[in-house]
Amino acid sequence: MASNDLRHAVTDGPTGTASVVAPPDHDAAARLKSAHRTFWCTTQASGCGGILDLHVGTVRIPHFQHRRDASACALTTRDAGPAYAHLAYQRELGAWLAGQGFEATIEHRFNDAGRADLHVLVEGVAHTLEVQLTDLGAHAWQDRDARYRAQVDQVTWLHGSASTTTARTERVARDYALRIGRDDDGVRVGVDTTGVDDSTAWANLDECRITPAGLWTPHLETALQKLAEDRAEEARRRAAEEAERARRAAEEAAGRAEREREQQEARTPRRAADLASSTSRPPMSERAYVVPAPGMRTTADWRRIQPDLPLWGPDHPGWAWLREYPVEHHEAGMYLAMTVMPLYARGAYSMLANPDLPSEIAHAMVEDMTAAGWLYEDTRGAREPMWARGGGAPGSK
């Protein structure tokens, strides 16, 4: 087609909305020309309002052409199809509403919110029906939707196939979007809950109706029920996955705890049962451990010397070995350890005696410290067992 040839026109004046398309078939075009002798380039589709002639020749396909110079008409340089399709949908929706007993206003103008494609009152509820064939974009759609909703009670958007971002934005906001299209049987309305074309549930326009709550289609409730079921199933799946992750995390934590326990047992070969065994270690009396030494301190004495030490315990680094002893001996055991750690010269075991700590407990603790490298026994030239500080004590250089 030449640049000034048009496929679309209206039959009801320069501002009309009764759109027609030039048929490619010559006979059909001749019938259209006979039915409507005058056509216009409507301003409702951004045209110039000029008169158009329908040319039905024998060589070129039928087309509309401006009767006068149309160099300033915008429609000679761009496709007018979407604009004229929009007009057709408006008239068909108006006729559909009229068939239900409602009178709709096409291109209804609001005071400060622009104009709506169709405006209708349904049982006293003000409705706007908006046909959106092009992609308006998320922010522009949200702004226009908010302006319409400030003027009326119900707003129904009908999205064309090219209105992808706009439809997706409404679907996210309201769970579904309504689609509009056309086939051989006429105008169709679809319910879209997923954004996948194959899942859109279509119905012919004459199967739908307008209600105070909005536009109803035979598939709307079913589509929303299916959406709710899908979401519930997705929630169950995610809950099951989360429970499985929690179970695995608990198993891993239990495995780590078991490995740490085994490692701790490997570092401390002695078992709690050894404490009750009289044969596991020589009695302390045989090693002169309980012989009171001059200046021997009780736990109460140590508490005055080290007032902050009871703040520590088995959960602090280096003190886990206390867990193997009764809790009533933890404080005295800490003082025993504090006696060992600062010393750097040799001394007698009797220097470690504390009347508040049973000899078998003290014996076991000293052996724990020896096994950990805090302490080692040195009997060179000594009349009784001696000890010397090892290199493994906390704070040792």
Residue pairs with C-beta under 8 A, 6 or more apart in sequence:
1 7
1 60
1 61
1 63
3 76
3 77
4 65
4 66
4 70
4 76
5 63
5 64
5 65
6 22
6 41
6 52
6 63
6 64
6 65
6 66
6 75
6 76
6 80
7 21
7 22
7 63
7 64
7 80
7 81
8 19
8 20
8 21
8 22
8 45
8 64
8 80
8 81
8 83
8 84
9 19
9 20
9 22
9 39
9 40
9 41
9 42
9 52
9 54
9 64
10 16
10 17
10 18
10 19
10 20
10 39
10 40
10 42
10 44
10 45
10 84
10 87
11 18
11 20
11 36
11 38
11 39
11 40
12 18
12 40
13 40
13 42
14 40
14 41
14 42
14 43
14 49
14 50
15 42
15 43
15 44
15 49
16 40
16 42
16 44
17 42
17 44
17 87
17 90
17 91
17 106
17 107
18 87
18 91
19 42
19 45
19 84
19 85
19 87
19 88
19 91
20 32
20 36
20 39
21 84
22 29
22 32
22 54
22 61
22 62
22 63
22 64
23 29
23 32
23 62
24 61
24 62
25 62
26 56
26 58
26 62
29 54
29 56
29 62
30 56
32 54
33 54
33 56
38 51
39 51
39 52
39 53
39 54
39 64
40 47
40 49
40 50
40 51
40 52
41 47
41 48
41 49
41 50
41 51
41 52
41 64
41 66
41 70
41 73
41 75
42 49
42 87
43 49
44 83
44 87
44 107
45 75
45 80
45 83
45 84
45 86
45 87
46 74
46 75
46 80
46 83
47 73
47 74
47 75
47 80
48 66
48 70
48 72
48 73
48 74
48 75
50 66
50 67
50 68
50 70
50 73
51 66
51 67
51 68
52 64
52 65
52 66
52 67
53 64
53 65
53 67
54 62
54 63
54 64
55 62
55 63
55 64
55 65
56 62
66 73
66 76
70 76
82 133
82 134
82 160
82 162
85 133
85 160
86 117
86 131
86 133
89 117
89 131
89 133
89 158
89 180
89 187
90 106
90 107
90 117
90 118
90 131
91 106
92 186
92 187
92 205
93 104
93 117
93 118
93 129
93 131
93 158
93 187
93 205
94 104
94 106
94 118
96 187
96 205
96 206
96 208
97 103
97 104
97 118
97 120
97 210
98 104
99 206
100 209
100 210
102 120
102 121
102 122
102 210
103 120
104 118
104 119
104 120
104 129
105 118
105 119
105 120
106 117
106 118
107 115
107 116
107 117
108 115
108 116
108 118
108 119
108 128
109 115
110 116
110 147
110 148
110 151
112 147
113 147
113 148
113 150
113 151
114 144
114 147
116 128
116 129
116 130
116 148
116 152
117 128
117 129
117 130
117 131
118 127
118 128
118 129
118 130
119 126
119 127
119 128
119 129
119 152
120 126
120 127
120 129
120 210
121 127
122 154
122 210
122 211
122 212
123 212
124 212
125 153
125 154
125 212
126 151
126 152
126 153
126 154
127 152
127 153
127 154
127 155
127 156
127 210
127 214
128 148
128 151
128 152
128 154
128 155
128 156
129 156
129 158
129 215
130 144
130 148
130 155
130 156
130 157
130 158
131 158
131 160
131 180
132 141
132 157
132 158
132 159
132 160
132 163
132 166
132 167
133 159
133 160
133 162
133 163
133 180
134 160
134 162
134 163
135 162
135 163
135 164
135 165
135 166
136 144
136 163
136 165
136 166
137 165
137 166
138 165
138 166
138 168
138 169
141 157
141 165
141 166
141 169
141 170
142 169
145 155
145 157
145 170
148 155
149 155
154 212
154 213
154 214
156 178
156 214
156 215
157 166
157 170
157 177
157 178
158 178
158 179
158 180
158 189
158 215
159 166
159 167
159 170
159 177
159 178
159 179
159 180
159 192
160 179
160 180
160 181
161 179
161 181
167 177
167 179
167 192
167 195
168 177
168 195
170 177
171 177
171 192
171 193
171 195
175 193
175 224
175 227
176 191
176 192
176 193
176 220
176 223
176 224
176 227
177 192
178 189
178 190
178 191
178 192
178 215
178 217
179 189
179 190
179 191
179 192
179 200
179 202
180 187
180 188
180 189
180 190
181 187
181 188
181 190
181 202
182 188
185 204
186 204
186 205
186 206
187 204
187 205
188 202
188 203
188 204
188 205
189 202
189 203
189 204
189 205
189 208
189 215
189 217
190 200
190 201
190 202
190 203
190 217
190 219
191 200
191 201
191 217
191 219
191 220
191 223
192 199
192 200
193 199
193 223
193 224
193 226
193 227
201 217
201 219
201 222
201 223
202 219
203 217
203 218
203 219
207 217
207 218
208 215
208 216
208 217
208 218
209 215
209 216
210 216
264 320
265 271
267 371
267 372
268 321
268 324
268 368
268 371
269 371
270 280
270 324
270 364
270 367
270 368
270 371
272 324
274 280
274 281
274 364
275 324
275 325
275 360
275 361
275 364
281 360
281 363
281 364
281 367
283 359
283 360
284 290
284 359
284 360
284 362
284 363
285 359
287 349
287 363
287 384
287 385
288 348
288 349
288 350
288 384
288 385
289 349
289 350
289 352
289 353
289 359
289 362
289 363
289 366
289 385
290 350
290 353
290 359
291 350
291 353
292 350
292 353
292 355
293 348
293 350
293 351
293 353
296 353
296 354
296 355
297 305
297 335
297 354
298 354
298 355
298 356
299 331
299 332
299 335
299 354
299 356
299 357
300 356
302 309
302 332
302 335
302 338
302 354
303 309
303 310
303 331
303 335
306 335
306 338
309 331
309 334
309 335
309 338
310 331
310 334
312 319
312 334
313 319
313 322
313 330
313 334
314 320
314 321
314 322
314 323
314 330
317 394
318 394
319 334
319 337
321 365
321 368
321 372
322 330
322 333
322 334
324 368
325 333
325 361
325 364
325 365
326 361
329 357
329 358
329 361
332 354
332 356
332 357
333 357
333 361
333 365
335 354
336 352
336 354
336 357
336 362
336 365
336 366
337 365
337 369
337 374
339 351
339 352
340 352
340 366
340 369
340 374
340 375
340 387
340 389
340 393
341 374
341 389
341 393
341 394
341 395
341 396
343 389
344 389
345 388
346 378
346 382
346 386
346 387
346 388
347 386
347 387
348 382
348 384
348 385
348 386
348 387
349 366
349 384
349 385
349 386
349 387
350 384
352 362
352 366
352 387
353 362
354 362
357 365
366 375
366 387
369 375
369 390
369 393
370 376
370 377
370 390
372 390
372 392
372 393
373 390
373 391
373 392
373 393
374 389
374 390
374 392
374 393
374 396
375 387
375 388
375 389
375 390
375 393
376 387
376 388
376 390
377 385
377 386
377 387
378 386
378 387
378 388
379 385
379 386
380 386
389 396
390 396
